Amino acid sequence: MKRELIFSAEAAKNLRQLESNPAAEGILRQVRKTLGMLETNIRHPALHTHKYDSLEGPNGEEVFEAYAQNRTAGAYRIFFLYGPDRVEGKRRVPRLTIVAITPQP
């Protein structure tokens, strides 16, 4: 199922920082690939998607973590939550809110 991605102010800032850093070109490519997989197949095994218990959304929503990198010191992670979905007439468009794009905490 195709999902739309919404970026929080923090996540948008994280992505801009990666885009403006020429040394982070490889990381940026991996982050973009992961964002693409989140849009198309959130259950892809490479994402290692799971609930992240240390964070909570602004309204108490569950926050999830997906791996952009694996087996790397300071591996990048993408934190997201489900919704808010968009409604177009009778059609519901599922969305994910990207909360942060950051090295492993």
GUTOR-183830 format. One record per residue: residue in three letters; x, z, y of N, C-alpha, C in turn. Coordinates in nm, 4 decimals, m for minus. Atoms other than C-alpha are relative to their C-alpha. Example, Ala and Ser with C-alpha at 12.3 -4.5 7.8 and 13.67 -1.06 7.14 Angstrom:
residues 2
[atom 'Ala' [0.0890 0.0000 m0.1190] [1.2300 0.7800 m0.4500] [0.0900 0.0000 0.1200]]
[atom 'Ser' [m0.0820 m0.0060 m0.1190] [1.3670 0.7140 m0.1060] [m0.0770 0.0730 0.1090]]
***
This chain:
residues 105
[atom 'Met' [0.0843 0.0000 m0.1179] [0.0000 0.0000 0.0000] [0.0886 0.0000 0.1240]]
[atom 'Lys' [m0.0754 0.0105 m0.1241] [0.1374 m0.1002 0.3386] [m0.0431 0.1118 0.0957]]
[atom 'Arg' [0.0272 m0.1084 m0.0949] [0.1650 0.1916 0.5817] [0.0645 m0.0331 0.1333]]
[atom 'Glu' [m0.0612 0.0110 m0.1321] [0.2322 0.1975 0.9525] [0.0858 0.1233 0.0227]]
[atom 'Leu' [m0.0864 m0.1127 m0.0337] [0.5136 0.4156 1.0803] [m0.0150 0.0325 0.1477]]
[atom 'Ile' [0.0039 m0.0509 m0.1367] [0.4815 0.6266 1.3947] [0.1221 0.0896 0.0141]]
[atom 'Phe' [m0.1199 m0.0802 m0.0203] [0.7940 0.7870 1.5386] [m0.0258 0.1083 0.1041]]
[atom 'Ser' [0.0062 m0.1080 m0.0988] [0.7960 1.1269 1.7073] [0.1098 m0.0258 0.1035]]
[atom 'Ala' [m0.1031 0.0162 m0.1028] [1.0039 1.1567 2.0240] [0.1382 0.0302 m0.0578]]
[atom 'Glu' [m0.1281 m0.0385 0.0627] [1.2786 1.3275 1.8199] [0.0518 m0.1106 m0.0915]]
[atom 'Ala' [m0.0409 0.1055 0.0932] [1.2843 1.0563 1.5513] [0.0411 m0.1264 0.0750]]
[atom 'Ala' [m0.0352 0.1178 m0.0800] [1.2876 0.7778 1.8115] [0.1374 0.0196 0.0647]]
[atom 'Lys' [m0.1305 m0.0303 m0.0588] [1.5822 0.9480 1.9827] [0.1097 m0.0105 m0.1060]]
[atom 'Asn' [m0.0972 0.0079 0.1098] [1.7639 0.9838 1.6471] [0.0325 m0.1451 m0.0336]]
[atom 'Leu' [m0.0199 0.1406 0.0339] [1.7137 0.6136 1.5726] [0.0764 m0.0728 0.1103]]
[atom 'Arg' [m0.0729 0.0622 m0.1125] [1.8307 0.5054 1.9216] [0.1475 0.0388 m0.0019]]
[atom 'Gln' [m0.1395 m0.0439 0.0070] [2.1468 0.7139 1.8788] [0.0749 m0.0761 m0.1080]]
[atom 'Leu' [m0.0638 0.0780 0.1065] [2.2239 0.5391 1.5500] [0.0206 m0.1452 0.0440]]
[atom 'Glu' [m0.0085 0.1397 m0.0444] [2.1531 0.1976 1.7057] [0.1089 m0.0207 0.1048]]
[atom 'Ser' [m0.0998 0.0141 m0.1070] [2.3883 0.2642 1.9977] [0.1418 0.0352 m0.0451]]
[atom 'Asn' [m0.1314 m0.0398 0.0512] [2.6785 0.3830 1.7783] [0.0526 m0.1077 m0.0954]]
[atom 'Pro' [m0.0525 0.1057 0.0874] [2.8812 0.0888 1.6395] [0.0611 0.0544 m0.1291]]
[atom 'Ala' [m0.0602 m0.0589 0.1197] [3.0535 0.3230 1.3919] [m0.1049 0.0376 m0.1046]]
[atom 'Ala' [0.1073 m0.0403 0.0916] [2.7151 0.4074 1.2365] [m0.0782 m0.1202 m0.0519]]
[atom 'Glu' [0.0697 0.1216 0.0419] [2.6272 0.0475 1.1454] [m0.0493 0.0083 m0.1448]]
[atom 'Gly' [0.0391 m0.0135 0.1407] [2.6215 0.1205 0.7708] [m0.1126 0.0997 m0.0181]]
[atom 'Ile' [0.1056 m0.1017 0.0084] [2.4106 0.4331 0.8150] [m0.1315 m0.0575 0.0527]]
[atom 'Leu' [0.1197 0.0605 m0.0585] [2.1678 0.2429 1.0386] [m0.0652 m0.0967 m0.0986]]
[atom 'Arg' [0.0531 0.0944 0.0988] [2.1281 m0.0280 0.7733] [m0.0728 0.0756 m0.1121]]
[atom 'Gln' [0.0621 m0.0798 0.1052] [2.0517 0.2382 0.5092] [m0.1289 0.0670 0.0490]]
[atom 'Val' [0.1195 m0.0634 m0.0571] [1.8049 0.4173 0.7386] [m0.1122 m0.1027 0.0129]]
[atom 'Arg' [0.1027 0.1036 m0.0146] [1.6222 0.0908 0.8146] [m0.0568 m0.0423 m0.1360]]
[atom 'Lys' [0.0459 0.0342 0.1342] [1.6048 0.0062 0.4438] [m0.0964 0.1070 m0.0517]]
[atom 'Thr' [0.0854 m0.1113 0.0428] [1.4580 0.3506 0.3732] [m0.1334 m0.0034 0.0734]]
[atom 'Leu' [0.1250 0.0101 m0.0758] [1.2008 0.3094 0.6524] [m0.0872 m0.1124 m0.0558]]
[atom 'Gly' [0.0746 0.1101 0.0601] [1.1010 m0.0232 0.4984] [m0.0644 0.0406 m0.1321]]
[atom 'Met' [0.0566 m0.0467 0.1274] [1.0535 0.1397 0.1579] [m0.1137 0.0979 0.0236]]
[atom 'Leu' [0.1087 m0.0930 m0.0315] [0.8425 0.4153 0.3167] [m0.1262 m0.0774 0.0385]]
[atom 'Glu' [0.1147 0.0820 m0.0387] [0.6178 0.1425 0.4610] [m0.0685 m0.0636 m0.1209]]
[atom 'Thr' [0.0557 0.0797 0.1083] [0.5729 m0.0444 0.1343] [m0.0206 0.0754 m0.1313]]
[atom 'Asn' [0.0103 m0.0688 0.1283] [0.6311 0.1933 m0.1590] [0.0568 0.1409 0.0121]]
[atom 'Ile' [m0.0449 m0.1369 m0.0262] [0.6515 0.5622 m0.0760] [0.0447 0.0720 m0.1271]]
[atom 'Arg' [m0.0377 m0.0616 0.1279] [0.6955 0.6446 m0.4462] [0.1235 m0.0650 m0.0628]]
[atom 'His' [m0.1197 0.0658 0.0544] [1.0073 0.4313 m0.4884] [0.1000 0.1069 m0.0443]]
[atom 'Pro' [m0.0897 m0.1037 0.0528] [1.2527 0.6304 m0.7068] [0.1249 0.0235 0.0853]]
[atom 'Ala' [m0.1208 m0.0154 m0.0815] [1.5453 0.5672 m0.4705] [m0.0215 0.0927 0.1194]]
[atom 'Leu' [0.0289 m0.0856 m0.1156] [1.3706 0.7642 m0.1956] [0.0126 0.1482 m0.0321]]
[atom 'His' [m0.0026 m0.1416 0.0402] [1.3666 1.0915 m0.3924] [m0.0919 0.0827 0.0903]]
[atom 'Thr' [0.0944 m0.0646 m0.0906] [1.0633 1.1854 m0.1821] [m0.0506 0.1319 m0.0593]]
[atom 'His' [0.0528 m0.1294 0.0423] [0.9621 1.5508 m0.1999] [m0.0375 0.0831 0.1220]]
[atom 'Lys' [0.0432 m0.0903 m0.1069] [0.7976 1.8233 0.0046] [0.1194 0.0823 0.0453]]
[atom 'Tyr' [m0.1074 m0.0786 m0.0580] [1.0348 2.0027 0.2403] [m0.0619 0.1296 0.0514]]
[atom 'Asp' [0.0684 m0.1265 m0.0284] [0.9325 2.3685 0.2519] [0.0433 0.0689 0.1285]]
[atom 'Ser' [m0.0521 m0.0705 m0.1177] [1.1449 2.4733 0.5515] [m0.0594 m0.0486 0.1316]]
[atom 'Leu' [0.0607 0.0536 m0.1221] [0.9486 2.2627 0.8018] [m0.1503 m0.0083 m0.0167]]
[atom 'Glu' [0.1442 0.0140 m0.0032] [0.5863 2.2409 0.9018] [m0.0347 m0.0887 0.1176]]
[atom 'Gly' [0.0441 0.0852 m0.1091] [0.4049 1.9844 1.1155] [m0.0589 0.0817 0.1135]]
[atom 'Pro' [0.0517 m0.0730 m0.1160] [0.2675 2.0760 1.4603] [m0.1347 0.0668 m0.0239]]
[atom 'Asn' [0.1305 m0.0589 0.0306] [m0.0760 2.1474 1.3113] [m0.0025 0.0589 m0.1402]]
[atom 'Gly' [m0.0095 m0.0606 0.1313] [0.0489 2.3075 0.9907] [0.0088 m0.0993 m0.1153]]
[atom 'Glu' [m0.0076 0.1001 0.1053] [0.0844 1.9784 0.7997] [0.1269 0.0182 m0.0830]]
[atom 'Glu' [m0.1168 m0.0021 0.0873] [0.3224 1.9518 0.5052] [0.0975 m0.1087 0.0448]]
[atom 'Val' [m0.1041 0.0960 m0.0353] [0.6516 1.7792 0.5859] [0.0726 m0.0392 m0.1278]]
[atom 'Phe' [m0.0683 0.0532 0.1171] [0.8238 1.5572 0.3311] [0.1351 m0.0562 0.0406]]
[atom 'Glu' [m0.1356 0.0482 m0.0217] [1.1828 1.4416 0.2949] [0.0234 m0.1213 m0.0891]]
[atom 'Ala' [m0.0415 0.1166 0.0775] [1.3135 1.1010 0.1825] [0.1489 m0.0218 0.0246]]
[atom 'Tyr' [m0.1441 0.0199 m0.0096] [1.6764 1.0161 0.1134] [0.0303 m0.1403 0.0542]]
[atom 'Ala' [m0.0537 0.1274 m0.0463] [1.8409 0.7419 0.3195] [0.1364 m0.0220 m0.0657]]
[atom 'Gln' [m0.1281 0.0039 0.0694] [2.1728 0.8255 0.1506] [m0.0029 0.1051 m0.1093]]
[atom 'Asn' [m0.0075 m0.0942 0.1095] [2.2640 1.0062 m0.1660] [0.1465 0.0148 m0.0399]]
[atom 'Arg' [m0.1365 m0.0269 0.0462] [2.5827 1.1635 m0.3012] [0.1040 m0.0283 0.1075]]
[atom 'Thr' [m0.0894 0.0177 m0.1140] [2.7462 1.1565 0.0421] [m0.0015 0.1284 0.0814]]
[atom 'Ala' [m0.0053 m0.1181 m0.0872] [2.8667 1.4455 0.2546] [m0.0760 m0.0313 0.1287]]
[atom 'Gly' [0.0791 0.0217 m0.1215] [2.6225 1.4809 0.5439] [m0.0969 m0.1164 m0.0147]]
[atom 'Ala' [0.0904 0.1114 0.0277] [2.3826 1.2326 0.3811] [m0.1222 0.0042 0.0919]]
[atom 'Tyr' [0.1144 0.0083 m0.0902] [2.1036 1.1111 0.6088] [m0.1312 0.0151 m0.0754]]
[atom 'Arg' [0.1333 m0.0245 0.0531] [1.7468 1.2200 0.5444] [m0.1030 m0.0398 0.1056]]
[atom 'Ile' [0.1114 0.0324 m0.0891] [1.4162 1.1075 0.6915] [m0.1130 0.0973 m0.0323]]
[atom 'Phe' [0.1080 m0.0976 0.0147] [1.1520 1.3748 0.7449] [m0.1273 m0.0610 0.0579]]
[atom 'Phe' [0.1242 0.0629 m0.0428] [0.7899 1.2625 0.7710] [m0.1192 0.0828 m0.0444]]
[atom 'Leu' [0.1261 m0.0588 0.0435] [0.4294 1.3716 0.7420] [m0.1050 m0.1099 m0.0062]]
[atom 'Tyr' [0.1063 0.0980 0.0166] [0.1152 1.1868 0.6414] [m0.0952 0.0070 0.1181]]
[atom 'Gly' [0.1008 0.0092 m0.1052] [m0.1154 1.0654 0.9190] [0.0579 0.0045 0.1389]]
[atom 'Pro' [0.1444 0.0192 0.0075] [m0.2837 1.0460 1.1509] [m0.0325 m0.1464 m0.0290]]
[atom 'Asp' [0.0399 0.1358 0.0346] [m0.4505 0.7396 0.9968] [m0.0760 m0.0627 0.1161]]
[atom 'Arg' [0.0699 0.0751 m0.1038] [m0.5937 0.4694 1.2205] [m0.1205 m0.0665 m0.0651]]
[atom 'Val' [0.1221 0.0599 0.0534] [m0.9490 0.3415 1.1725] [m0.0343 m0.1222 0.0842]]
[atom 'Glu' [0.0420 0.1246 m0.0651] [m1.0433 m0.0196 1.2520] [m0.1344 m0.0397 m0.0602]]
[atom 'Gly' [0.1332 0.0257 0.0556] [m1.4178 m0.0522 1.2036] [m0.0210 0.0842 m0.1238]]
[atom 'Lys' [0.0167 m0.0729 0.1253] [m1.4725 0.0393 0.8386] [0.1303 0.0085 m0.0781]]
[atom 'Arg' [m0.1291 0.0045 0.0689] [m1.1073 m0.0104 0.7476] [0.0906 0.1131 0.0484]]
[atom 'Arg' [m0.0939 m0.1077 m0.0322] [m0.8660 0.2831 0.7311] [0.1423 m0.0520 m0.0200]]
[atom 'Val' [m0.1395 0.0423 0.0080] [m0.4991 0.2051 0.8041] [0.0852 0.1259 m0.0148]]
[atom 'Pro' [m0.0810 m0.1204 0.0206] [m0.2705 0.4707 0.6507] [0.1276 m0.0046 0.0837]]
[atom 'Arg' [m0.1205 m0.0085 m0.0814] [0.0154 0.5895 0.8697] [0.0830 0.1209 m0.0408]]
[atom 'Leu' [m0.0943 m0.1113 0.0159] [0.3219 0.8109 0.8365] [0.0596 0.0279 0.1367]]
[atom 'Thr' [m0.0698 m0.0387 m0.1225] [0.4683 1.0048 1.1264] [0.1401 0.0415 m0.0389]]
[atom 'Ile' [m0.1395 m0.0324 0.0234] [0.8465 1.0063 1.1147] [0.0357 0.1110 0.0978]]
[atom 'Val' [m0.0278 m0.1191 m0.0816] [0.9485 1.3505 1.2396] [0.1443 0.0022 0.0471]]
[atom 'Ala' [m0.1429 m0.0035 m0.0350] [1.3292 1.3233 1.2308] [0.0788 m0.0873 m0.0965]]
[atom 'Ile' [m0.0970 0.0755 0.0797] [1.6165 1.1083 1.1050] [0.1327 0.0686 0.0267]]
[atom 'Thr' [m0.1134 m0.0882 m0.0261] [1.9124 1.3355 1.0594] [0.0884 0.0185 m0.1237]]
[atom 'Pro' [m0.0821 m0.0347 0.1167] [2.2090 1.4282 0.8401] [m0.0605 0.1191 m0.0725]]
[atom 'Gln' [0.0533 m0.1085 0.0842] [2.1273 1.6656 0.5567] [0.0247 0.1343 0.0661]]
[atom 'Pro' [m0.0172 m0.1313 m0.0644] [2.0610 2.0107 0.7033] [0.0728 0.0973 m0.0900]]
***
